[in-house]
């Protein structure tokens, strides 16, 4: 099955995980030999040929495995916005700075949408997924926005994706 996959996590050993958004809504494992040479980063959008994952892996939440992957997004979407980031380092709390900063751009983007995912922020503002995630988290911790973690199935340890909104009621308003 051919699917559009948003990369959510890349391990230091070059295997990755993603979330298929079309035609299925499922977690995907991308083995290192499949991702080789693509230099995948969180928020990259790829086209992947998926097969059912091994039973022991499928039962723990990752239903599909990619056997072939090709880039779907353009190099502009993968532009490195900041210096290399140590994924094990947690950014310190900081107030939203004034001026034309990434935090202000992220905050404005979230306010202008009903709700959005971290991947949508990264794609629309042309920043790395981690930069968008950290910026949105700072705004959340400062009480400026609301956050919703979405889980694809029960028992998952990590959310499939995170959604952000200016106010919590935006997640449920039907107007």
N, CA, C and O of each residue as an XYZ file, in Angstrom:
700
protein
N       0.855     -1.171      0.000
C       0.000      0.000      0.000
C       0.900      1.233      0.000
O       1.881      1.287      0.742
N       0.578      2.201     -0.812
C       1.301      3.467     -0.881
C       0.628      4.469      0.044
O      -0.594      4.617      0.013
N       1.420      5.164      0.874
C       0.842      6.085      1.853
C       1.720      7.311      2.025
O       2.934      7.261      1.827
N       1.078      8.422      2.401
C       1.789      9.640      2.782
C       2.077      9.531      4.279
O       1.176      9.271      5.077
N       3.346      9.735      4.650
C       3.777      9.561      6.039
C       4.489     10.808      6.516
O       5.369     11.327      5.830
N       4.111     11.297      7.699
C       4.815     12.404      8.343
C       5.788     11.785      9.332
O       5.378     11.061     10.239
N       7.076     12.065      9.164
C       8.096     11.532     10.060
C       7.946     12.215     11.416
O       7.906     13.442     11.499
N       7.863     11.413     12.477
C       7.673     11.963     13.822
C       8.913     11.840     14.697
O       9.096     12.624     15.628
N       9.771     10.854     14.402
C      10.933     10.631     15.251
C      12.015      9.941     14.434
O      11.728      9.011     13.680
N      13.264     10.395     14.581
C      14.398      9.756     13.919
C      15.409      9.382     14.994
O      15.845     10.232     15.770
N      15.778      8.108     15.033
C      16.724      7.606     16.027
C      18.155      7.852     15.559
O      18.409      7.966     14.360
N      19.088      7.934     16.506
C      20.488      8.186     16.154
C      21.068      7.071     15.283
O      22.086      7.279     14.624
N      20.440      5.895     15.267
C      20.888      4.786     14.422
C      20.157      4.774     13.074
O      20.188      3.777     12.352
N      19.508      5.881     12.747
C      18.901      6.169     11.441
C      17.600      5.449     11.131
O      17.074      5.624     10.032
N      17.051      4.650     12.037
C      15.692      4.176     11.791
C      14.750      5.285     12.254
O      15.147      6.166     13.016
N      13.516      5.238     11.798
C      12.591      6.324     12.090
C      11.185      5.776     12.320
O      10.878      4.624     12.016
N      10.354      6.646     12.867
C       8.938      6.356     13.011
C       8.177      7.495     12.381
O       8.655      8.629     12.330
N       7.004      7.189     11.908
C       6.162      8.214     11.308
C       4.707      7.886     11.534
O       4.353      6.888     12.162
N       3.884      8.754     11.006
C       2.443      8.561     11.116
C       1.851      8.673      9.720
O       1.916      9.729      9.092
N       1.276      7.583      9.242
C       0.627      7.591      7.932
C      -0.672      8.375      8.038
O      -1.475      8.127      8.938
N      -0.882      9.308      7.137
C      -2.089     10.126      7.185
C      -3.008      9.872      5.997
O      -4.180     10.246      6.035
N      -2.506      9.256      4.965
C      -3.327      8.991      3.793
C      -2.783      7.753      3.105
O      -1.615      7.776      2.718
N      -3.517      6.696      2.923
C      -4.946      6.476      3.108
C      -5.307      5.896      4.476
O      -6.493      5.763      4.778
N      -4.327      5.548      5.313
C      -4.629      5.020      6.643
C      -4.152      6.005      7.696
O      -3.374      6.911      7.397
N      -4.610      5.834      8.912
C      -4.221      6.695     10.024
C      -3.533      5.799     11.051
O      -4.137      5.418     12.054
N      -2.254      5.460     10.795
C      -1.546      4.475     11.622
C      -0.085      4.856     11.806
O       0.478      5.618     11.020
N       0.522      4.309     12.864
C       1.957      4.457     13.103
C       2.728      3.624     12.085
O       2.259      2.577     11.639
N       3.934      4.108     11.719
C       4.759      3.420     10.726
C       6.200      3.353     11.225
O       6.735      4.342     11.726
N       6.829      2.180     11.085
C       8.252      2.016     11.368
C       9.004      2.109     10.048
O       8.618      1.487      9.058
N      10.088      2.897     10.041
C      10.924      3.031      8.841
C      12.313      2.495      9.209
O      13.072      3.175      9.900
N      12.652      1.279      8.752
C      13.956      0.699      9.087
C      15.111      1.551      8.550
O      14.947      2.298      7.585
N      16.268      1.429      9.182
C      17.443      2.222      8.801
C      17.841      1.984      7.344
O      18.191      2.932      6.641
N      17.791      0.727      6.880
C      18.205      0.458      5.497
C      17.240      1.067      4.486
O      17.625      1.318      3.344
N      16.006      1.307      4.883
C      15.025      1.944      3.999
C      15.225      3.462      3.996
O      15.069      4.112      2.963
N      15.570      4.020      5.159
C      15.764      5.470      5.291
C      17.150      5.926      4.856
O      17.412      7.127      4.776
N      18.037      4.982      4.575
C      19.432      5.298      4.244
C      19.522      6.323      3.108
O      18.895      6.174      2.060
N      20.315      7.359      3.348
C      20.571      8.380      2.344
C      19.532      9.476      2.252
O      19.732     10.449      1.524
N      18.428      9.346      2.970
C      17.370     10.358      2.897
C      17.545     11.464      3.927
O      16.923     12.519      3.803
N      18.384     11.246      4.946
C      18.608     12.241      5.998
C      17.277     12.756      6.552
O      17.034     13.961      6.601
N      16.423     11.818      6.966
C      15.090     12.172      7.455
C      15.163     12.974      8.737
O      16.060     12.787      9.560
N      14.191     13.881      8.893
C      14.053     14.697     10.097
C      12.572     14.731     10.475
O      11.708     14.583      9.611
N      12.275     14.926     11.769
C      10.864     15.060     12.149
C      10.185     16.159     11.335
O      10.778     17.213     11.102
N       8.992     15.930     10.918
C       8.117     16.773     10.101
C       8.319     16.586      8.609
O       7.559     17.152      7.822
N       9.334     15.799      8.179
C       9.456     15.490      6.759
C       8.220     14.712      6.331
O       7.689     13.898      7.087
N       7.777     14.969      5.126
C       6.648     14.234      4.567
C       7.210     13.346      3.465
O       7.847     13.828      2.529
N       6.964     12.035      3.587
C       7.488     11.080      2.622
C       6.353     10.245      2.056
O       5.275     10.138      2.641
N       6.627      9.660      0.906
C       5.707      8.695      0.325
C       6.327      7.332      0.582
O       7.492      7.107      0.251
N       5.570      6.430      1.162
C       6.129      5.138      1.569
C       5.248      3.993      1.104
O       4.020      4.080      1.089
N       5.920      2.921      0.728
C       5.227      1.667      0.452
C       5.201      0.902      1.767
O       6.250      0.582      2.326
N       3.997      0.608      2.261
C       3.821     -0.007      3.572
C       3.395     -1.463      3.450
O       2.656     -1.851      2.545
N       3.896     -2.256      4.405
C       3.454     -3.641      4.552
C       3.108     -3.830      6.023
O       3.589     -3.076      6.869
N       2.283     -4.821      6.343
C       1.993     -5.069      7.761
C       3.290     -5.357      8.519
O       4.141     -6.103      8.038
N       3.435     -4.768      9.695
C       4.627     -4.960     10.519
C       4.590     -6.359     11.123
O       3.542     -7.005     11.134
N       5.738     -6.830     11.629
C       5.801     -8.122     12.303
C       4.781     -8.146     13.439
O       4.528     -7.119     14.068
N       4.203     -9.300     13.701
C       3.123     -9.426     14.684
C       3.506     -8.880     16.051
O       2.702     -8.204     16.694
N       4.740     -9.166     16.511
C       5.130     -8.691     17.840
C       5.237     -7.171     17.893
O       5.024     -6.577     18.951
N       5.559     -6.536     16.780
C       5.647     -5.071     16.719
C       4.265     -4.460     16.478
O       3.931     -3.413     17.033
N       3.473     -5.127     15.646
C       2.135     -4.638     15.322
C       1.251     -4.606     16.556
O       0.453     -3.684     16.722
N       1.382     -5.597     17.418
C       0.571     -5.649     18.630
C       0.935     -4.567     19.625
O       0.128     -4.233     20.492
N       2.142     -4.008     19.520
C       2.561     -2.962     20.455
C       2.337     -1.566     19.896
O       2.835     -0.596     20.466
N       1.605     -1.437     18.802
C       1.196     -0.115     18.347
C       1.710      0.336     17.001
O       1.217      1.331     16.471
N       2.683     -0.353     16.423
C       3.197      0.067     15.125
C       2.731     -0.950     14.090
O       3.374     -1.975     13.866
N       1.606     -0.643     13.472
C       0.915     -1.597     12.616
C       1.608     -1.825     11.274
O       1.506     -2.910     10.702
N       2.316     -0.802     10.764
C       2.920     -0.906      9.440
C       4.417     -0.648      9.462
O       4.937      0.028     10.350
N       5.103     -1.206      8.462
C       6.528     -0.989      8.263
C       6.718     -0.538      6.819
O       6.095     -1.077      5.904
N       7.580      0.452      6.624
C       7.872      0.934      5.273
C       8.933      0.037      4.638
O       9.922     -0.315      5.282
N       8.726     -0.325      3.387
C       9.727     -1.098      2.654
C      10.382     -0.258      1.562
O      11.406     -0.649      1.002
N       9.790      0.894      1.260
C      10.355      1.827      0.289
C       9.878      3.225      0.676
O       8.709      3.419      1.009
N      10.789      4.194      0.629
C      10.450      5.563      1.016
C      11.067      6.526      0.016
O      12.210      6.352     -0.406
N      10.298      7.544     -0.360
C      10.843      8.617     -1.199
C      10.324      9.947     -0.678
O       9.240     10.019     -0.097
N      11.098     10.986     -0.888
C      10.717     12.322     -0.411
C       9.494     12.812     -1.140
O       9.339     12.614     -2.345
N       8.628     13.458     -0.382
C       7.432     14.058     -0.963
C       7.521     15.576     -0.889
O       7.020     16.271     -1.773
N       8.165     16.102      0.173
C       8.242     17.549      0.316
C       9.500     18.092     -0.333
O      10.393     17.337     -0.717
N       9.560     19.392     -0.449
C      10.666     20.039     -1.130
C      11.779     20.382     -0.156
O      11.543     20.428      1.051
N      12.978     20.623     -0.646
C      14.083     20.986      0.236
C      13.802     22.231      1.061
O      14.325     22.366      2.167
N      12.981     23.148      0.541
C      12.670     24.361      1.298
C      11.976     24.041      2.617
O      12.155     24.753      3.606
N      11.181     22.968      2.632
C      10.479     22.594      3.862
C      11.428     22.008      4.895
O      11.090     21.929      6.076
N      12.612     21.596      4.458
C      13.559     20.971      5.366
C      14.704     21.904      5.721
O      15.711     21.468      6.280
N      14.558     23.186      5.401
C      15.601     24.162      5.684
C      15.938     24.136      7.179
O      15.044     24.147      8.026
N      17.204     24.103      7.483
C      17.626     24.116      8.884
C      17.530     25.542      9.379
O      18.218     26.431      8.878
N      16.686     25.756     10.351
C      16.425     27.099     10.858
C      17.374     27.481     11.981
O      17.722     28.651     12.143
N      17.787     26.487     12.754
C      18.652     26.778     13.886
C      19.866     25.873     13.844
O      19.950     24.969     13.013
N      20.806     26.118     14.741
C      22.003     25.294     14.832
C      21.604     23.871     15.187
O      20.478     23.623     15.619
N      22.532     22.936     15.004
C      22.257     21.551     15.326
C      21.799     21.436     16.775
O      22.382     22.049     17.669
N      20.757     20.652     17.001
C      20.136     20.552     18.313
C      20.397     19.178     18.906
O      20.242     18.170     18.217
N      20.793     19.121     20.173
C      20.937     17.877     20.897
C      19.544     17.465     21.366
O      18.957     18.127     22.221
N      19.011     16.372     20.808
C      17.643     15.963     21.109
C      17.465     15.543     22.557
O      16.334     15.476     23.039
N      18.555     15.257     23.263
C      18.456     14.867     24.663
C      18.425     16.074     25.594
O      18.171     15.934     26.791
N      18.682     17.248     25.049
C      18.723     18.453     25.869
C      17.351     19.119     25.856
O      16.779     19.342     24.789
N      16.839     19.427     26.996
C      15.554     20.103     27.105
C      15.811     21.596     27.118
O      16.664     22.079     27.863
N      15.077     22.329     26.296
C      15.257     23.772     26.272
C      14.749     24.387     27.565
O      13.711     23.968     28.078
N      15.454     25.364     28.099
C      14.996     26.007     29.331
C      13.732     26.822     29.080
O      13.455     27.248     27.959
N      12.977     27.024     30.154
C      11.792     27.859     30.065
C      12.207     29.268     29.667
O      13.216     29.786     30.146
N      11.441     29.870     28.809
C      11.741     31.239     28.406
C      10.440     31.933     28.056
O       9.507     31.309     27.551
N      10.386     33.203     28.322
C       9.206     33.987     27.958
C       9.189     34.162     26.448
O      10.233     34.103     25.799
N       8.018     34.374     25.896
C       7.902     34.624     24.468
C       8.535     35.989     24.193
O       8.043     37.003     24.688
N       9.614     36.031     23.417
C      10.283     37.313     23.173
C       9.507     38.181     22.194
O       8.709     37.679     21.402
N       9.741     39.460     22.253
C       9.124     40.395     21.329
C       9.947     40.452     20.058
O      11.103     40.029     20.046
N       9.372     40.960     19.008
C      10.104     41.092     17.761
C       9.764     39.966     16.811
O       8.912     39.127     17.104
N      10.431     39.949     15.679
C      10.165     38.979     14.634
C      10.939     37.693     14.911
O      11.906     37.392     14.211
N      10.524     36.932     15.928
C      11.219     35.716     16.326
C      10.396     34.494     15.955
O       9.218     34.601     15.611
N      11.024     33.348     16.030
C      10.322     32.097     15.751
C       9.162     31.912     16.722
O       8.071     31.516     16.313
N       9.389     32.196     18.011
C       8.316     32.035     18.996
C       7.111     32.899     18.642
O       5.969     32.451     18.752
N       7.362     34.126     18.221
C       6.253     35.016     17.866
C       5.551     34.514     16.605
O       4.325     34.568     16.516
N       6.324     34.025     15.626
C       5.710     33.493     14.401
C       4.849     32.274     14.714
O       3.741     32.141     14.195
N       5.360     31.383     15.567
C       4.600     30.185     15.937
C       3.330     30.580     16.686
O       2.250     30.067     16.396
N       3.459     31.485     17.641
C       2.302     31.932     18.410
C       1.254     32.568     17.487
O       0.066     32.273     17.616
N       1.670     33.420     16.575
C       0.733     34.048     15.629
C       0.062     33.010     14.739
O      -1.137     33.105     14.474
N       0.826     32.015     14.272
C       0.254     30.972     13.428
C      -0.826     30.200     14.187
O      -1.897     29.924     13.646
N      -0.538     29.856     15.431
C      -1.508     29.109     16.241
C      -2.758     29.953     16.470
O      -3.872     29.438     16.368
N      -2.596     31.234     16.775
C      -3.744     32.115     16.991
C      -4.596     32.266     15.728
O      -5.813     32.425     15.817
N      -3.962     32.216     14.553
C      -4.681     32.421     13.291
C      -5.435     31.182     12.825
O      -6.292     31.280     11.947
N      -5.130     30.005     13.401
C      -5.811     28.779     13.003
C      -6.815     28.381     14.082
O      -6.715     28.825     15.226
N      -7.779     27.547     13.714
C      -8.685     27.005     14.717
C      -7.875     26.112     15.641
O      -7.907     26.280     16.861
N      -7.155     25.173     15.068
C      -6.170     24.346     15.762
C      -5.225     23.805     14.704
O      -5.565     23.770     13.521
N      -4.037     23.382     15.125
C      -3.048     22.885     14.173
C      -2.124     21.887     14.858
O      -2.036     21.851     16.085
N      -1.439     21.079     14.058
C      -0.462     20.135     14.582
C       0.924     20.771     14.536
O       1.131     21.784     13.868
N       1.857     20.175     15.243
C       3.240     20.640     15.212
C       3.794     20.535     13.796
O       4.517     21.422     13.342
N       3.456     19.450     13.095
C       3.930     19.272     11.718
C       3.412     20.393     10.807
O       4.142     20.870      9.939
N       2.164     20.811     11.000
C       1.618     21.905     10.196
C       2.339     23.221     10.490
O       2.602     24.004      9.577
N       2.654     23.461     11.752
C       3.401     24.670     12.110
C       4.751     24.656     11.412
O       5.135     25.633     10.770
N       5.476     23.536     11.538
C       6.809     23.415     10.940
C       6.755     23.616      9.428
O       7.587     24.326      8.864
N       5.783     22.997      8.780
C       5.670     23.093      7.329
C       5.333     24.518      6.894
O       5.963     25.051      5.980
N       4.362     25.128      7.531
C       3.915     26.465      7.119
C       4.914     27.565      7.438
O       4.974     28.567      6.726
N       5.702     27.395      8.500
C       6.680     28.423      8.872
C       8.083     28.086      8.388
O       9.024     28.850      8.605
N       8.218     26.930      7.725
C       9.497     26.519      7.157
C      10.578     26.410      8.228
O      11.693     26.904      8.057
N      10.229     25.753      9.336
C      11.185     25.501     10.412
C      11.183     24.001     10.706
O      10.260     23.286     10.315
N      12.216     23.536     11.392
C      12.274     22.132     11.768
C      11.169     21.795     12.764
O      10.712     22.649     13.525
N      10.756     20.543     12.740
C       9.709     20.064     13.634
C      10.064     20.342     15.091
O       9.213     20.795     15.856
N      11.306     20.076     15.484
C      11.727     20.278     16.870
C      11.666     21.757     17.260
O      11.291     22.086     18.386
N      12.028     22.640     16.344
C      11.957     24.083     16.608
C      10.502     24.493     16.841
O      10.202     25.219     17.789
N       9.600     24.024     15.971
C       8.171     24.346     16.121
C       7.622     23.771     17.423
O       6.873     24.443     18.132
N       7.990     22.531     17.740
C       7.504     21.884     18.953
C       7.976     22.612     20.205
O       7.183     22.872     21.110
N       9.264     22.940     20.261
C       9.802     23.639     21.432
C       9.169     25.016     21.604
O       8.863     25.427     22.724
N       8.975     25.722     20.504
C       8.385     27.060     20.562
C       6.937     26.990     21.061
O       6.531     27.772     21.920
N       6.165     26.044     20.512
C       4.773     25.885     20.944
C       4.713     25.466     22.415
O       3.847     25.931     23.156
N       5.614     24.603     22.834
C       5.626     24.157     24.229
C       5.937     25.327     25.167
O       5.355     25.416     26.248
N       6.848     26.226     24.768
C       7.122     27.397     25.599
C       5.869     28.263     25.739
O       5.564     28.749     26.828
N       5.150     28.454     24.642
C       3.910     29.242     24.683
C       2.884     28.562     25.590
O       2.193     29.231     26.358
N       2.784     27.236     25.501
C       1.851     26.482     26.352
C       2.226     26.625     27.833
O       1.371     26.881     28.680
N       3.509     26.458     28.123
C       3.960     26.552     29.515
C       3.795     27.959     30.082
O       3.703     28.136     31.297
N       3.758     28.950     29.207
C       3.532     30.328     29.643
C       2.049     30.683     29.657
O       1.693     31.840     29.880
N       1.177     29.695     29.419
C      -0.263     29.905     29.501
C      -0.866     30.672     28.341
O      -1.963     31.217     28.469
N      -0.163     30.728     27.195
C      -0.650     31.512     26.065
C      -1.504     30.706     25.085
O      -2.280     31.286     24.325
N      -1.371     29.377     25.093
C      -2.124     28.522     24.173
C      -2.547     27.247     24.894
O      -2.149     27.002     26.033
N      -3.366     26.432     24.209
C      -3.797     25.136     24.735
C      -3.165     24.025     23.915
O      -2.784     24.225     22.761
N      -3.060     22.848     24.527
C      -2.390     21.707     23.911
C      -3.271     20.473     24.033
O      -3.918     20.267     25.060
N      -3.298     19.642     22.975
C      -4.005     18.362     23.018
C      -3.107     17.290     22.413
O      -2.690     17.406     21.261
N      -2.808     16.249     23.181
C      -2.055     15.110     22.666
C      -3.054     14.095     22.135
O      -4.026     13.761     22.813
N      -2.816     13.600     20.918
C      -3.732     12.669     20.263
C      -3.063     11.300     20.167
O      -1.941     11.167     19.678
N      -3.789     10.282     20.650
C      -3.295      8.911     20.629
C      -4.103      8.109     19.623
O      -5.332      8.179     19.609
N      -3.417      7.351     18.783
C      -4.073      6.560     17.755
C      -4.783      5.341     18.329
O      -5.812      4.916     17.804
N      -4.241      4.780     19.400
C      -4.856      3.597     20.003
C      -4.495      3.533     21.477
O      -3.536      4.161     21.925
N      -5.260      2.781     22.204
C      -5.012      2.618     23.634
C      -3.687      1.900     23.861
O      -3.295      1.038     23.074
N      -3.014      2.255     24.923
C      -1.761      1.606     25.264
C      -0.521      2.251     24.670
O       0.593      1.842     24.996
N      -0.678      3.234     23.820
C       0.495      3.910     23.270
C       1.200      4.681     24.369
O       0.550      5.312     25.202
N       2.520      4.634     24.379
C       3.284      5.378     25.375
C       3.412      6.845     25.001
O       3.423      7.713     25.873
N       3.509      7.120     23.720
C       3.658      8.496     23.254
C       2.490      8.853     22.361
O       1.902      7.994     21.704
N       2.167     10.119     22.348
C       1.080     10.585     21.484
C       1.480     10.425     20.014
O       2.655     10.531     19.663
N       0.484     10.168     19.166
C       0.741     10.093     17.731
C       1.110     11.464     17.186
O       1.988     11.594     16.334
N       0.426     12.481     17.692
C       0.768     13.854     17.345
C       0.159     14.795     18.371
O      -0.708     14.405     19.154
N       0.627     16.046     18.357
C       0.133     17.060     19.282
C      -0.564     18.150     18.489
O      -0.111     18.545     17.414
N      -1.660     18.623     19.027
C      -2.400     19.721     18.408
C      -2.328     20.929     19.329
O      -2.252     20.784     20.549
N      -2.352     22.120     18.744
C      -2.249     23.373     19.476
C      -3.393     24.283     19.066
O      -3.830     24.260     17.916
N      -3.879     25.086     20.006
C      -4.941     26.053     19.710
C      -4.793     27.247     20.641
O      -4.187     27.148     21.708
N      -5.353     28.372     20.224
C      -5.306     29.580     21.051
C      -6.092     29.407     22.338
O      -5.729     29.970     23.372
N      -7.169     28.629     22.280
C      -8.018     28.372     23.441
C      -8.493     26.922     23.371
O      -8.660     26.386     22.275
N      -8.712     26.282     24.509
C      -9.112     24.888     24.556
C     -10.433     24.632     23.824
O     -10.609     23.575     23.219
N     -11.362     25.591     23.877
C     -12.671     25.365     23.236
C     -12.573     25.264     21.716
O     -13.520     24.806     21.077
N     -11.465     25.676     21.124
C     -11.293     25.552     19.666
C     -11.202     24.096     19.221
O     -11.488     23.778     18.067
N     -10.800     23.204     20.144
C     -10.707     21.792     19.790
C     -12.081     21.170     19.637
O     -12.220     20.169     18.935
N     -13.103     21.730     20.272
C     -14.422     21.105     20.266
C     -15.509     21.933     19.601
O     -16.585     21.400     19.329
N     -15.279     23.206     19.329
C     -16.293     24.037     18.678
C     -16.606     23.477     17.297
O     -15.699     23.129     16.540
N     -17.870     23.392     16.979
C     -18.314     22.838     15.710
C     -18.728     23.910     14.714
O     -19.130     23.585     13.597
N     -18.641     25.149     15.083
C     -19.077     26.225     14.179
C     -18.119     26.424     13.039
O     -18.340     27.288     12.191
